Amino acid sequence: MSRAVEINAVEATIAENRKKMNRYRSALETGTEPDLVMGWIAELTATQATAESKLRSLKAEVEKVNEDEVRQILEEIGGLTPLLHVGDNEARAKFYETIDLK
């Protein structure tokens, strides 16, 4: 599984956890037993913390891509490296922004 796919999966988990938290709040407001809801919230909080930690770790790994890795990736997808030597800095910056390279 690629890092991008993993990041998307973890982000989906985080989003789902936020929805669950809103449902738990609604349940509490509508009179569901507070101790029961607090148990759900405690479990969800632990799951959320794990997911957020995993997301930070995955994003940190993505940020560690160096120039050689970028060159290798570009070569693998069709020999785009020479294109990076053509054009001005603004055009290259726009390309990097488009592919979300930081």
DSSP file (Angstrom, degrees, kcal/mol; ACC not computed):
  #  RESIDUE AA STRUCTURE BP1 BP2  ACC     N-H-->O    O-->H-N    N-H-->O    O-->H-N    TCO  KAPPA ALPHA  PHI   PSI    X-CA   Y-CA   Z-CA
    1    1 A M              0   0    0      0, 0.0     2,-0.0     0, 0.0     0, 0.0   0.000 360.0 360.0 360.0 130.2    0.0    0.0    0.0
    2    2 A S     >  -     0   0    0      1,-0.1     4,-2.5     4,-0.0     5,-0.2  -0.284 360.0-113.5 -72.5 160.8    1.4    3.4   -1.0
    3    3 A R  H  > S+     0   0    0      1,-0.2     4,-3.2     2,-0.2     5,-0.2   0.888 117.5  55.3 -60.6 -38.9    1.9    6.2    1.5
    4    4 A A  H  > S+     0   0    0      2,-0.2     4,-2.4     1,-0.2    -1,-0.2   0.909 109.0  46.9 -61.7 -41.4   -0.8    8.2   -0.2
    5    5 A V  H  > S+     0   0    0      2,-0.2     4,-2.3     1,-0.2    -1,-0.2   0.913 113.4  48.8 -65.9 -42.4   -3.3    5.4    0.1
    6    6 A E  H  X S+     0   0    0     -4,-2.5     4,-2.6     2,-0.2     5,-0.2   0.923 110.7  50.4 -61.9 -44.3   -2.3    4.9    3.8
    7    7 A I  H  X S+     0   0    0     -4,-3.2     4,-2.7     1,-0.2    -2,-0.2   0.926 110.9  49.2 -60.5 -45.1   -2.7    8.7    4.4
    8    8 A N  H  X S+     0   0    0     -4,-2.4     4,-2.1     1,-0.2    -1,-0.2   0.899 111.3  49.8 -60.8 -40.7   -6.1    8.7    2.8
    9    9 A A  H  X S+     0   0    0     -4,-2.3     4,-2.0     2,-0.2    -2,-0.2   0.915 112.7  45.9 -65.5 -43.0   -7.2    5.7    4.9
   10   10 A V  H  X S+     0   0    0     -4,-2.6     4,-2.5     2,-0.2    -2,-0.2   0.905 111.6  51.8 -67.8 -40.5   -6.0    7.3    8.1
   11   11 A E  H  X S+     0   0    0     -4,-2.7     4,-2.3    -5,-0.2    -1,-0.2   0.881 108.7  51.8 -62.5 -36.8   -7.6   10.6    7.2
   12   12 A A  H  X S+     0   0    0     -4,-2.1     4,-2.5     2,-0.2    -1,-0.2   0.893 108.8  50.7 -65.2 -39.7  -10.9    8.7    6.5
   13   13 A T  H  X S+     0   0    0     -4,-2.0     4,-2.6     2,-0.2    -2,-0.2   0.927 110.4  49.2 -62.1 -44.9  -10.6    7.1   10.0
   14   14 A I  H  X S+     0   0    0     -4,-2.5     4,-1.9     2,-0.2    -2,-0.2   0.914 111.8  48.7 -61.5 -43.7  -10.1   10.5   11.6
   15   15 A A  H  X S+     0   0    0     -4,-2.3     4,-1.8     1,-0.2    -1,-0.2   0.912 111.9  49.0 -63.8 -42.3  -13.1   11.9    9.8
   16   16 A E  H  X S+     0   0    0     -4,-2.5     4,-2.5     1,-0.2    -2,-0.2   0.895 108.3  54.2 -64.5 -39.3  -15.3    9.0   10.8
   17   17 A N  H  X S+     0   0    0     -4,-2.6     4,-2.5     1,-0.2    -1,-0.2   0.888 106.1  52.5 -61.8 -38.5  -14.1    9.3   14.4
   18   18 A R  H  X S+     0   0    0     -4,-1.9     4,-2.0     2,-0.2    -1,-0.2   0.904 109.3  49.6 -63.4 -40.7  -15.2   13.0   14.3
   19   19 A K  H  X S+     0   0    0     -4,-1.8     4,-2.1     2,-0.2    -2,-0.2   0.919 110.6  50.2 -63.1 -43.4  -18.7   11.9   13.1
   20   20 A K  H  X S+     0   0    0     -4,-2.5     4,-2.7     1,-0.2    -2,-0.2   0.916 107.3  54.0 -60.7 -42.7  -18.9    9.3   15.8
   21   21 A M  H  X S+     0   0    0     -4,-2.5     4,-2.3     1,-0.2    -1,-0.2   0.907 107.9  50.2 -59.8 -41.6  -18.0   11.9   18.4
   22   22 A N  H  X S+     0   0    0     -4,-2.0     4,-2.2     1,-0.2    -1,-0.2   0.891 110.7  49.7 -63.0 -39.0  -20.8   14.1   17.2
   23   23 A R  H  X S+     0   0    0     -4,-2.1     4,-2.6     2,-0.2    -2,-0.2   0.897 109.4  51.7 -66.1 -39.2  -23.2   11.2   17.5
   24   24 A Y  H  X S+     0   0    0     -4,-2.7     4,-2.3     2,-0.2    -2,-0.2   0.904 109.0  50.3 -64.0 -40.4  -22.0   10.4   21.0
   25   25 A R  H  X S+     0   0    0     -4,-2.3     4,-2.5     2,-0.2    -1,-0.2   0.925 111.1  49.1 -61.8 -43.8  -22.6   14.1   22.0
   26   26 A S  H  X S+     0   0    0     -4,-2.2     4,-1.7     1,-0.2    -2,-0.2   0.911 109.9  51.5 -61.8 -42.1  -26.1   13.9   20.5
   27   27 A A  H  <>S+     0   0    0     -4,-2.6     5,-2.6     1,-0.2    -1,-0.2   0.906 110.5  48.8 -61.3 -41.2  -26.7   10.6   22.4
   28   28 A L  H ><5S+     0   0    0     -4,-2.3     3,-1.2     1,-0.2    -1,-0.2   0.911 110.8  50.4 -64.3 -42.3  -25.6   12.3   25.6
   29   29 A E  H 3<5S+     0   0    0     -4,-2.5    -1,-0.2     1,-0.3    -2,-0.2   0.776 107.3  54.8 -67.8 -26.4  -27.8   15.3   25.0
   30   30 A T  T 3<5S-     0   0    0     -4,-1.7    -1,-0.3    -5,-0.2    -2,-0.2   0.363 127.8 -92.5 -92.4   6.6  -30.8   13.1   24.3
   31   31 A G  T < 5 +     0   0    0     -3,-1.2    -3,-0.2     1,-0.3    -2,-0.1   0.552  66.6 157.3 103.1   7.6  -30.5   11.3   27.7
   32   32 A T      < -     0   0    0     -5,-2.6    -1,-0.3    -6,-0.2     5,-0.1  -0.392  63.6 -79.9 -63.1 145.2  -28.4    8.2   27.0
   33   33 A E     >  -     0   0    0      1,-0.1     4,-2.1     2,-0.1     3,-0.5  -0.224  40.1-141.4 -49.3 119.1  -26.7    7.0   30.1
   34   34 A P  H  > S+     0   0    0      0, 0.0     4,-2.8     0, 0.0     5,-0.2   0.852  98.7  54.7 -56.3 -38.9  -23.7    9.2   30.7
   35   35 A D  H  > S+     0   0    0      2,-0.2     4,-1.6     1,-0.2     5,-0.1   0.892 108.9  48.9 -64.0 -37.5  -21.4    6.4   31.9
   36   36 A L  H  > S+     0   0    0     -3,-0.5     4,-1.9     2,-0.2    -1,-0.2   0.942 113.4  45.8 -65.1 -47.7  -22.1    4.5   28.7
   37   37 A V  H  X S+     0   0    0     -4,-2.1     4,-2.8     1,-0.2    -2,-0.2   0.893 109.5  55.2 -63.8 -39.8  -21.4    7.5   26.5
   38   38 A M  H  X S+     0   0    0     -4,-2.8     4,-2.3     1,-0.2    -1,-0.2   0.860 105.9  52.7 -63.3 -34.4  -18.2    8.3   28.4
   39   39 A G  H  X S+     0   0    0     -4,-1.6     4,-2.1     2,-0.2    -1,-0.2   0.914 110.3  47.5 -64.2 -43.6  -17.0    4.7   27.8
   40   40 A W  H  X S+     0   0    0     -4,-1.9     4,-2.7     1,-0.2    -2,-0.2   0.926 112.1  50.0 -62.1 -44.0  -17.6    5.2   24.1
   41   41 A I  H  X S+     0   0    0     -4,-2.8     4,-2.8     1,-0.2    -2,-0.2   0.895 108.3  52.6 -63.3 -40.0  -15.8    8.5   24.1
   42   42 A A  H  X S+     0   0    0     -4,-2.3     4,-1.8     2,-0.2    -1,-0.2   0.925 112.1  45.6 -62.0 -44.5  -12.8    7.1   26.0
   43   43 A E  H  X S+     0   0    0     -4,-2.1     4,-2.2     1,-0.2    -2,-0.2   0.926 114.7  47.8 -63.0 -44.7  -12.5    4.3   23.4
   44   44 A L  H  X S+     0   0    0     -4,-2.7     4,-2.9     1,-0.2    -2,-0.2   0.883 107.8  55.3 -65.5 -38.6  -12.9    6.8   20.5
   45   45 A T  H  X S+     0   0    0     -4,-2.8     4,-2.3     2,-0.2    -1,-0.2   0.901 109.2  47.4 -61.3 -41.5  -10.4    9.2   22.0
   46   46 A A  H  X S+     0   0    0     -4,-1.8     4,-2.1     2,-0.2    -2,-0.2   0.918 113.3  48.0 -65.9 -43.3   -7.7    6.4   22.1
   47   47 A T  H  X S+     0   0    0     -4,-2.2     4,-2.4     1,-0.2    -2,-0.2   0.908 112.2  49.9 -62.5 -42.2   -8.5    5.4   18.6
   48   48 A Q  H  X S+     0   0    0     -4,-2.9     4,-2.8     2,-0.2     5,-0.2   0.909 108.8  51.3 -64.5 -43.0   -8.3    9.0   17.4
   49   49 A A  H  X S+     0   0    0     -4,-2.3     4,-2.1     1,-0.2    -1,-0.2   0.907 111.3  48.4 -61.4 -41.6   -5.0    9.6   19.2
   50   50 A T  H  X S+     0   0    0     -4,-2.1     4,-2.4     2,-0.2    -2,-0.2   0.923 112.8  47.7 -63.9 -44.6   -3.5    6.5   17.5
   51   51 A A  H  X S+     0   0    0     -4,-2.4     4,-2.5     1,-0.2    -2,-0.2   0.913 112.0  49.1 -64.4 -43.1   -4.8    7.6   14.0
   52   52 A E  H  X S+     0   0    0     -4,-2.8     4,-2.3     2,-0.2    -1,-0.2   0.883 111.5  49.8 -65.1 -37.8   -3.5   11.2   14.4
   53   53 A S  H  X S+     0   0    0     -4,-2.1     4,-2.2    -5,-0.2    -1,-0.2   0.916 111.3  49.0 -64.6 -43.5   -0.1    9.8   15.5
   54   54 A K  H  X S+     0   0    0     -4,-2.4     4,-2.7     2,-0.2    -2,-0.2   0.899 110.4  51.6 -62.2 -41.5    0.0    7.5   12.5
   55   55 A L  H  X S+     0   0    0     -4,-2.5     4,-2.6     2,-0.2     5,-0.2   0.918 109.3  49.2 -63.8 -43.7   -1.0   10.4   10.2
   56   56 A R  H  X S+     0   0    0     -4,-2.3     4,-2.1     1,-0.2    -1,-0.2   0.917 112.6  48.9 -60.4 -42.3    1.8   12.6   11.5
   57   57 A S  H  X S+     0   0    0     -4,-2.2     4,-2.0     2,-0.2    -2,-0.2   0.923 112.1  47.4 -64.0 -45.9    4.3    9.7   11.0
   58   58 A L  H  X S+     0   0    0     -4,-2.7     4,-1.9     1,-0.2    -2,-0.2   0.911 112.8  48.6 -63.6 -42.2    3.1    9.1    7.5
   59   59 A K  H  X S+     0   0    0     -4,-2.6     4,-1.9     1,-0.2    -1,-0.2   0.865 109.1  53.4 -67.1 -35.0    3.3   12.7    6.5
   60   60 A A  H  X S+     0   0    0     -4,-2.1     4,-0.7    -5,-0.2    -1,-0.2   0.895 107.4  51.9 -64.9 -39.2    6.7   13.0    8.1
   61   61 A E  H >< S+     0   0    0     -4,-2.0     3,-0.9     1,-0.2    -2,-0.2   0.903 108.1  51.4 -62.9 -40.9    7.9   10.1    5.9
   62   62 A V  H >< S+     0   0    0     -4,-1.9     3,-1.4     1,-0.2    -1,-0.2   0.892 106.0  55.3 -63.0 -39.5    6.5   11.8    2.8
   63   63 A E  H 3< S+     0   0    0     -4,-1.9    -1,-0.2     1,-0.3    -2,-0.2   0.664  95.3  68.8 -68.7 -15.7    8.4   15.0    3.7
   64   64 A K  T <<  +     0   0    0     -3,-0.9    -1,-0.3    -4,-0.7     2,-0.2   0.451  66.9 123.2 -84.6   0.5   11.7   13.0    3.8
   65   65 A V    <   -     0   0    0     -3,-1.4     2,-0.1    -4,-0.2    -3,-0.0  -0.448  50.5-155.1 -63.0 127.2   11.7   12.4    0.1
   66   66 A N     >  -     0   0    0     -2,-0.2     4,-2.2     1,-0.1     5,-0.2  -0.427  30.0 -92.2-101.7 178.4   15.0   13.8   -1.2
   67   67 A E  H  > S+     0   0    0      1,-0.2     4,-2.6     2,-0.2     5,-0.2   0.875 123.7  52.1 -58.4 -41.9   16.0   15.1   -4.6
   68   68 A D  H  > S+     0   0    0      1,-0.2     4,-2.6     2,-0.2    -1,-0.2   0.894 109.1  50.2 -64.4 -39.3   17.4   11.7   -5.8
   69   69 A E  H  > S+     0   0    0      2,-0.2     4,-2.6     1,-0.2    -1,-0.2   0.903 110.7  49.5 -65.7 -40.3   14.1   10.0   -4.9
   70   70 A V  H  X S+     0   0    0     -4,-2.2     4,-2.8     2,-0.2     5,-0.2   0.939 111.3  49.3 -62.1 -46.5   12.1   12.7   -6.8
   71   71 A R  H  X S+     0   0    0     -4,-2.6     4,-2.4     1,-0.2    10,-0.2   0.923 111.9  48.7 -58.4 -45.3   14.4   12.2   -9.8
   72   72 A Q  H  X S+     0   0    0     -4,-2.6     4,-2.2     2,-0.2    -1,-0.2   0.914 111.9  48.6 -63.2 -43.3   13.9    8.4   -9.7
   73   73 A I  H  X S+     0   0    0     -4,-2.6     4,-1.6     1,-0.2    -1,-0.2   0.924 111.6  49.5 -62.1 -44.8   10.2    8.7   -9.4
   74   74 A L  H  <>S+     0   0    0     -4,-2.8     6,-1.3     1,-0.2     5,-0.5   0.889 110.6  50.1 -63.3 -38.9   10.0   11.1  -12.3
   75   75 A E  H >X5S+     0   0    0     -4,-2.4     3,-1.4     4,-0.2     4,-1.1   0.904 108.2  53.8 -64.0 -40.8   12.1    8.8  -14.4
   76   76 A E  H 3<5S+     0   0    0     -4,-2.2    -1,-0.2     1,-0.3    -2,-0.2   0.810 107.8  50.5 -65.0 -29.8    9.9    5.9  -13.6
   77   77 A I  T 3<5S-     0   0    0     -4,-1.6    -1,-0.3    -5,-0.1    -2,-0.2   0.238 140.6 -53.0 -97.8  15.9    6.8    7.7  -14.7
   78   78 A G  T <45S-     0   0    0     -3,-1.4    -3,-0.2    -5,-0.1    -2,-0.2   0.715  80.0 -74.3 128.9  27.7    8.2    8.8  -18.0
   79   79 A G  S  <<S+     0   0    0     -4,-1.1    -4,-0.2    -5,-0.5     4,-0.2   0.911  70.2 151.9  64.3  44.8   11.5   10.5  -18.1
   80   80 A L    >>  +     0   0    0     -6,-1.3     3,-1.0     1,-0.2     4,-0.8   0.574  44.0  93.8 -84.5  -9.1   10.3   13.9  -16.8
   81   81 A T  G >4 S+     0   0    0      1,-0.3     3,-1.5   -10,-0.2     4,-0.5   0.889  80.3  55.6 -54.0 -45.0   13.6   14.9  -15.2
   82   82 A P  G >4 S+     0   0    0      0, 0.0     3,-1.4     0, 0.0     4,-0.4   0.839  99.3  63.0 -58.5 -29.9   14.8   16.8  -18.2
   83   83 A L  G X4 S+     0   0    0     -3,-1.0     3,-1.0     1,-0.3    -2,-0.2   0.785  92.9  63.2 -64.3 -25.3   11.7   18.9  -18.1
   84   84 A L  G << S+     0   0    0     -3,-1.5    -1,-0.3    -4,-0.8    -3,-0.1   0.673  99.2  54.4 -74.0 -15.1   12.7   20.2  -14.7
   85   85 A H  G <  S+     0   0    0     -3,-1.4     2,-0.3    -4,-0.5    -1,-0.2   0.509  98.4  78.2 -92.9  -5.8   15.7   21.8  -16.3
   86   86 A V  S <  S+     0   0    0     -3,-1.0     2,-0.1    -4,-0.4     6,-0.0  -0.786  85.5  19.6-102.4 145.6   13.6   23.7  -18.8
   87   87 A G  S    S-     0   0    0     -2,-0.3     2,-0.1     4,-0.1     0, 0.0  -0.240  91.4 -58.8  91.1 178.6   11.7   26.8  -17.9
   88   88 A D     >  -     0   0    0      1,-0.1     4,-2.1    -2,-0.1     5,-0.2  -0.378  49.0 -98.4 -97.5 174.9   12.0   29.3  -15.1
   89   89 A N  H  > S+     0   0    0      1,-0.2     4,-2.7     2,-0.2     5,-0.2   0.855 121.3  56.8 -61.1 -35.6   11.9   28.9  -11.4
   90   90 A E  H  > S+     0   0    0      2,-0.2     4,-2.2     1,-0.2    -1,-0.2   0.906 107.0  48.2 -64.2 -41.5    8.2   30.1  -11.3
   91   91 A A  H  > S+     0   0    0      2,-0.2     4,-2.1     1,-0.2    -1,-0.2   0.910 113.2  47.6 -65.4 -42.2    7.2   27.3  -13.7
   92   92 A R  H  X S+     0   0    0     -4,-2.1     4,-2.8     2,-0.2    -2,-0.2   0.913 110.4  52.4 -64.6 -41.2    9.0   24.7  -11.7
   93   93 A A  H  X S+     0   0    0     -4,-2.7     4,-2.4     1,-0.2    -2,-0.2   0.905 109.1  49.8 -61.5 -41.0    7.5   26.0   -8.5
   94   94 A K  H  X S+     0   0    0     -4,-2.2     4,-2.6     2,-0.2    -1,-0.2   0.901 110.3  50.8 -64.4 -40.4    4.0   25.7  -10.0
   95   95 A F  H  X S+     0   0    0     -4,-2.1     4,-2.2     2,-0.2    -2,-0.2   0.948 111.1  47.7 -60.5 -48.7    4.8   22.1  -11.0
   96   96 A Y  H  <>S+     0   0    0     -4,-2.8     5,-3.2     1,-0.2    -2,-0.2   0.887 112.6  49.2 -60.3 -39.4    6.0   21.3   -7.5
   97   97 A E  H ><5S+     0   0    0     -4,-2.4     3,-1.2     3,-0.2    -1,-0.2   0.911 108.4  54.1 -65.2 -41.7    2.9   22.9   -6.1
   98   98 A T  H 3<5S+     0   0    0     -4,-2.6    -2,-0.2     1,-0.3    -1,-0.2   0.884 113.1  41.4 -61.3 -40.1    0.6   21.0   -8.5
   99   99 A I  T 3<5S-     0   0    0     -4,-2.2    -1,-0.3    -5,-0.1    -2,-0.2   0.366 114.2-119.8 -90.3   6.9    2.1   17.6   -7.5
  100  100 A D  T < 5 +     0   0    0     -3,-1.2     2,-0.5     1,-0.2    -3,-0.2   0.860  53.3 164.0  59.4  40.6    2.0   18.8   -3.8
  101  101 A L      <       0   0    0     -5,-3.2    -1,-0.2    -6,-0.2    -2,-0.1  -0.791 360.0 360.0 -90.6 126.4    5.8   18.4   -3.4
  102  102 A K              0   0    0     -2,-0.5    -1,-0.1   -40,-0.1   -39,-0.1   0.348 360.0 360.0-119.9 360.0    7.1   20.2   -0.3
